[in-house]
């Protein structure tokens, strides 16, 4: 197996670091006085700069240095945190992402423009002129500061044995200390073992440094910020410049018992007069931390997909084995078949869990989108998320990203009113967009809700009639009218803007949701807002299904949608002709005769069955000839020739090699409800 590419690993970690920086900036935008958030963003920028330099991304390191310096000034109280600074660093963060993905590409003068914007945010227009140099050579974001007193520090530190193996270069740390002022360095080599016991990748040397500098203690802490949690560090202020002691071994040994006084999870920058500290993880805690690190393993998504395919083939083979065993009198074969069935089921469930991702990873992307749209439109917008821990198949998450972007932009542009209009309507100045997710059976329901003006039905109908989508005066139910907004090219916008007006976004939403075998529901109240709900299957790979027979064909109904099964005798079937309703616990449930729907041309069995299925609150019965039993269903997509066949969402391979079609529950429930409505109108 090939080893991981270090640059690819860096890009993955850099993406996570950029996401953390973005989240910190967006949180800071709502609480500009929060020092913890300022420190968190600063540490993220510092980490990104150092990691970029370590892996040869010099342009990234040089550009990030300016953003880090700007936040260092905020952290030290030299300049305040402002919304303009947050916006500038968010824009700079996009450029950092580009420098990570395409370090050798020509990015033009983007970096220069962003640095000017950043300098303006922290230093005013006068100082912004200093940022005119290219990003790699531009001076750091600095401001005139009063002369500082010279302080002499004694720094004794040792790094963990695996520091160099993990990419930490001790010489780089010493160079950073030398950049702070006059520096005397002595190495303690007493920990180096005999040659036979020496491990080339481990570090055995510690250092004793005397530093005379105008910088304060926080500048020294910044040098070790990458390795602060795992190293041993002792920093003391001494009266004046002194040479490092000759007996370094004795001094280092004396420093060893000093315990860490700052929590490793949040290294704070202490003032000069603070008690000297040494950050050291006790042995049990360090072992636990290493064990926790080993619990998480990065696996490329392609390998998970390949493993999912293998599990699917195994499920099909197991189904074949079960069929052979059921027709055999060999007890041993049946026993092995049952054991294989149990193991394959457990493996399938485990694989499903591996592919599940919390929707919070999807929702978090929209904080930045809402922030940018609020600045662009001049509206005051609050984003609320609910149900972030709801888990969905990773493939579903990936495909839902674009549709949700269109829906959120549509809610902000068409739904939410400007602040003055909201205040005039008796609403709060800030409009609210709510992203929520919840699980319902084998589906996840993701809703986008706003408290804006709602959908203007008259404008929708007028636009649909003028576009030829419907005939003038054509009767439509409220849901049918609202669904017109998903028609290709449909838009009620008066003019085309950067946000909307071309009528392509909502069409993308509908096509994507239908490709996921999902459905869209809309609820809108004039003056109160709208809610668009996407009903999406939890997984697109393997499901539990109920195998049924209709005529001579076999079909699969997703088991998560099945409520119960009833028997329908031939007499009851004949009696119900013309009304297609069944009484179920004091309620009438419409049912569809699949034999008639599929035009099998066969006579019904004497004892037919009704499978009651549901999607949310809607229920429909499906009349089948026989219920064969449960079936682990590996979903195979249908060919392009069958894209227009809405009754089926896919196909699966049975144990005997034949193909069974998977029924689209949402479509069948909608057909049953439509049939019920027509019968009620006729009655």
Residue pairs with C-beta under 8 A, 6 or more apart in sequence:
4 298
6 55
7 55
9 298
10 51
10 52
10 55
10 57
11 100
11 101
12 298
13 51
14 48
14 51
14 52
14 100
15 97
15 100
17 44
17 47
17 48
17 51
18 48
18 93
18 96
18 97
18 100
19 364
20 40
20 44
21 41
21 44
21 45
21 48
21 89
21 93
22 90
22 93
22 367
22 368
23 364
23 367
24 37
24 40
24 41
24 44
25 41
25 86
25 89
25 90
25 93
26 86
26 90
26 367
26 368
26 371
27 34
27 37
28 34
28 37
28 38
28 41
28 81
28 86
29 83
29 86
29 371
31 37
32 80
32 81
32 82
32 83
32 86
33 81
35 75
36 266
38 71
38 74
38 75
38 81
39 75
39 266
39 268
39 269
41 71
41 89
42 68
42 71
42 72
42 74
42 75
43 225
45 64
45 67
45 68
45 71
46 68
46 222
46 225
46 226
47 225
47 226
48 60
48 64
48 96
49 60
49 61
49 64
49 65
49 68
50 61
50 225
50 226
52 58
52 60
52 61
52 64
52 99
52 100
53 61
54 167
54 169
57 99
57 100
57 103
58 136
59 99
59 103
59 111
59 135
59 136
60 96
60 99
60 100
60 103
62 135
62 136
62 137
62 138
63 92
63 95
63 96
63 99
63 111
63 115
63 135
63 136
64 96
65 140
66 115
66 118
66 131
66 135
66 138
66 140
66 141
67 89
67 92
67 93
67 96
67 118
69 140
69 141
69 142
70 79
70 85
70 89
70 118
70 121
70 122
70 141
71 89
72 222
73 79
73 122
73 141
73 142
73 143
74 80
74 81
74 85
74 122
75 218
75 269
76 218
78 143
78 145
79 85
79 122
79 123
79 143
82 121
84 120
84 121
85 118
85 121
85 122
87 121
87 375
88 114
88 117
88 118
88 120
88 121
89 118
90 368
90 371
90 372
91 114
91 117
92 114
92 115
92 117
92 118
95 107
95 110
95 111
95 114
98 105
98 107
98 110
99 107
111 134
111 135
112 131
112 132
112 133
112 134
112 135
112 138
115 131
115 135
115 138
116 128
116 131
116 132
118 131
118 141
119 127
119 128
119 130
119 131
119 141
120 128
122 141
122 143
123 141
123 143
127 143
130 138
130 139
131 138
131 139
131 141
132 138
133 139
147 214
148 214
148 215
148 216
149 214
150 181
150 212
150 213
150 214
151 212
151 213
151 214
151 216
151 237
151 272
152 210
152 211
152 212
152 237
152 238
152 239
152 240
152 241
152 242
153 209
153 210
153 211
153 212
153 213
153 217
153 220
153 235
153 236
153 237
153 238
154 208
154 209
154 210
154 211
154 235
154 236
154 237
154 238
154 242
154 244
155 177
155 207
155 208
155 209
155 210
155 211
155 220
155 233
155 234
155 235
156 206
156 207
156 208
156 209
156 233
156 234
156 251
156 252
156 255
157 206
157 207
157 209
157 224
157 231
157 232
157 233
157 234
158 188
158 205
158 206
158 207
158 231
158 232
158 252
159 168
159 170
159 203
159 206
159 227
159 230
159 231
160 203
160 227
160 230
160 231
161 202
161 203
161 204
162 201
162 202
162 203
163 170
163 203
163 227
163 230
163 231
164 170
164 201
164 202
164 203
165 201
165 202
168 226
168 227
170 203
170 205
170 207
173 223
173 224
173 227
174 183
174 185
174 207
174 209
176 223
177 183
177 185
177 209
177 211
177 220
177 223
178 185
180 211
180 213
180 215
180 219
180 220
180 223
181 211
181 212
181 213
181 214
181 215
182 211
182 212
182 213
182 241
183 209
183 210
183 211
183 212
184 209
184 210
184 211
184 243
184 244
185 207
185 208
185 209
185 244
186 207
186 208
186 209
186 244
186 245
186 248
187 205
187 206
187 207
187 208
187 248
188 205
188 206
188 207
188 208
188 248
188 249
188 252
189 204
189 205
190 248
190 249
190 252
191 204
191 205
191 206
192 198
192 204
192 205
193 204
198 204
206 232
206 252
208 244
208 245
208 248
208 251
208 252
209 244
210 238
210 241
210 242
210 243
210 244
211 220
212 241
213 219
216 271
216 272
217 235
217 237
217 269
217 270
217 271
217 272
217 274
218 269
220 235
221 228
221 235
221 267
221 269
221 270
222 269
224 231
224 233
225 267
228 264
228 267
228 279
229 264
229 265
229 267
229 279
229 281
230 281
230 286
231 279
231 280
232 255
232 256
232 278
232 279
232 280
233 277
233 278
233 279
234 255
234 258
234 276
234 277
234 278
235 276
235 277
236 276
237 272
245 251
255 278
258 276
258 277
258 278
258 280
259 278
259 280
260 277
260 278
260 279
260 280
260 281
261 275
261 277
261 278
262 268
262 270
262 277
262 279
264 279
264 281
267 279
270 277
281 289
301 394
304 354
304 355
304 394
307 351
307 354
308 351
308 355
308 541
308 542
311 344
311 347
311 348
311 351
311 542
312 541
312 542
312 634
313 634
314 344
314 347
315 344
315 348
315 542
315 632
315 634
316 634
316 653
316 655
318 340
318 341
318 344
318 632
319 631
319 632
319 654
319 655
320 655
320 656
320 657
321 337
321 340
321 341
321 655
322 337
322 341
322 655
323 655
323 656
324 333
324 337
324 655
325 333
325 334
325 336
325 337
325 338
326 334
326 337
328 334
344 632
345 632
348 542
348 632
351 541
351 542
352 393
352 539
352 541
352 542
355 393
355 394
355 395
355 539
355 541
356 391
356 392
356 393
356 394
356 538
356 539
357 391
357 392
357 393
357 394
357 397
358 388
358 389
358 390
358 391
359 387
359 388
359 390
359 391
359 392
359 397
359 437
359 444
359 446
360 385
360 388
360 389
361 397
362 397
362 400
362 401
362 404
363 385
363 388
363 435
363 437
365 401
366 383
366 404
366 405
366 408
366 435
367 383
369 405
369 408
369 409
370 381
370 383
370 408
370 412
370 433
373 379
373 381
373 409
373 412
373 413
373 499
374 380
374 381
374 412
376 498
376 499
377 412
377 413
377 418
377 499
378 418
378 419
379 412
379 416
379 417
379 418
379 419
379 431
380 419
380 429
380 430
380 431
381 412
381 416
381 430
381 431
381 432
381 433
382 430
382 431
382 432
382 433
383 432
383 433
383 434
383 435
384 432
384 433
384 434
384 435
385 434
385 435
385 436
386 434
386 435
386 436
386 437
387 436
387 437
387 438
388 437
390 437
390 438
390 439
390 444
391 538
392 400
392 437
392 444
392 536
392 538
393 537
393 538
393 539
393 540
393 541
395 540
395 541
396 444
396 516
396 536
396 537
396 538
396 539
396 540
399 512
399 515
399 516
400 446
400 512
400 516
400 534
400 536
402 508
402 512
403 508
403 509
403 512
403 513
403 534
404 435
404 446
404 448
406 505
406 506
406 508
406 509
407 448
407 506
407 509
407 532
408 433
408 435
408 448
409 499
409 500
409 505
410 500
410 505
410 506
411 433
411 448
411 449
411 450
411 452
411 530
411 532
412 431
412 433
412 450
412 499
413 493
413 497
413 499
413 500
414 452
414 492
414 493
414 500
415 431
415 450
415 452
415 453
415 454
415 529
415 530
416 422
416 431
416 433
416 450
416 451
416 452
416 453
417 425
417 427
417 431
417 452
417 453
419 429
419 430
422 428
422 429
422 431
423 429
425 527
427 451
431 450
431 451
431 452
432 450
432 451
433 448
433 449
433 450
434 447
434 448
434 449
434 450
435 446
435 447
435 448
436 446
436 447
436 449
437 444
437 445
437 446
437 447
438 444
438 445
439 445
439 538
440 535
440 616
441 560
441 561
441 614
442 537
442 538
442 543
442 558
442 559
442 560
442 561
443 518
443 535
443 536
443 537
443 538
443 560
443 615
444 535
444 536
444 537
444 538
445 533
445 534
445 535
445 536
445 616
446 533
446 534
446 536
447 531
447 532
447 533
447 534
448 531
448 532
449 529
449 530
449 531
449 532
450 529
450 530
450 531
451 528
451 529
452 529
452 530
453 526
453 527
453 529
454 524
454 525
454 526
454 527
454 528
454 529
454 530
455 482
455 485
455 522
455 524
455 526
455 530
456 492
456 526
457 478
457 481
457 482
459 492
460 481
460 482
460 484
460 485
460 492
461 470
461 476
461 481
461 484
463 490
463 491
463 492
464 470
464 481
464 484
464 487
464 490
465 471
465 472
467 487
467 489
467 490
469 484
469 487
469 490
470 476
470 484
477 677
479 521
479 522
482 522
482 524
483 520
483 522
484 490
485 492
485 506
485 522
486 506
486 507
486 509
486 510
486 520
487 507
488 503
488 504
488 507
489 502
489 503
489 504
489 507
490 503
490 506
490 507
491 500
491 501
491 502
491 503
493 500
493 501
495 501
496 502
509 520
510 520
513 519
513 520
513 534
513 536
516 536
516 537
516 540
517 537
517 540
517 649
517 650
517 664
517 666
518 534
518 535
518 536
518 537
518 666
519 534
519 535
519 615
519 666
519 670
520 532
520 533
520 534
520 535
521 532
521 533
521 535
522 530
522 531
522 532
522 533
523 530
523 531
523 533
524 530
524 531
535 615
535 616
535 666
537 543
537 558
538 560
540 635
541 634
541 635
542 632
542 633
542 634
542 635
543 558
543 559
543 560
543 633
543 635
544 558
544 559
544 560
544 630
544 631
544 632
544 633
545 556
545 557
545 558
545 559
545 630
545 631
545 632
545 633
545 652
545 662
546 556
546 557
546 558
546 559
546 562
546 611
546 627
546 629
546 630
546 631
547 554
547 555
547 556
547 627
547 628
547 629
547 630
547 631
547 654
547 660
548 554
548 555
548 556
548 557
548 609
548 611
548 622
548 624
548 625
548 626
548 627
548 628
549 555
549 624
549 625
549 626
549 628
550 594
550 595
550 598
550 600
550 624
550 625
551 595
551 598
551 600
551 601
551 602
551 625
552 600
552 602
553 598
553 600
553 660
553 661
554 628
554 654
554 658
554 660
555 594
555 624
555 660
555 661
555 662
555 663
556 631
556 633
556 652
556 660
556 661
556 662
556 663
557 611
557 613
557 622
557 662
557 663
557 665
558 633
558 662
558 663
558 665
559 630
561 613
561 614
561 615
561 665
562 611
562 612
562 613
563 612
563 613
563 614
563 619
564 612
565 609
565 610
565 611
565 612
565 627
566 582
566 584
566 609
566 610
566 612
566 621
567 607
567 608
567 609
567 610
568 582
568 607
568 608
568 609
568 610
568 623
569 606
569 607
569 608
570 604
570 606
570 607
570 608
573 604
573 608
573 623
576 582
579 679
580 590
580 591
580 592
580 593
580 675
580 679
581 588
581 589
581 590
581 591
581 676
581 679
582 588
582 589
582 591
582 610
582 621
583 589
584 612
584 619
584 621
589 612
589 619
589 620
589 621
590 620
590 621
590 672
590 673
590 675
590 676
590 679
591 610
591 620
591 621
591 622
591 623
591 672
592 620
592 621
592 622
592 623
592 668
592 671
592 672
592 675
593 623
594 622
594 623
594 624
595 602
595 604
595 623
595 625
597 647
602 625
604 625
605 625
605 626
608 623
608 624
608 625
609 623
609 624
609 625
609 626
609 627
610 621
610 622
610 623
610 624
611 621
611 622
611 624
611 627
612 619
612 620
612 621
612 622
613 619
613 620
613 621
613 622
613 665
613 668
613 669
614 620
614 669
615 665
615 666
615 669
618 669
618 673
619 669
620 668
620 669
620 671
620 672
620 673
621 672
622 663
622 668
631 652
631 654
633 652
633 662
634 652
634 653
635 649
635 650
635 651
635 652
635 662
636 650
636 651
636 652
636 653
637 650
637 651
638 645
638 648
638 650
638 651
642 648
646 664
646 667
647 663
647 664
647 667
647 668
648 661
648 662
648 663
648 664
649 662
649 663
649 664
650 661
650 662
651 659
651 660
651 661
651 662
652 659
652 660
652 662
653 659
653 660
654 660
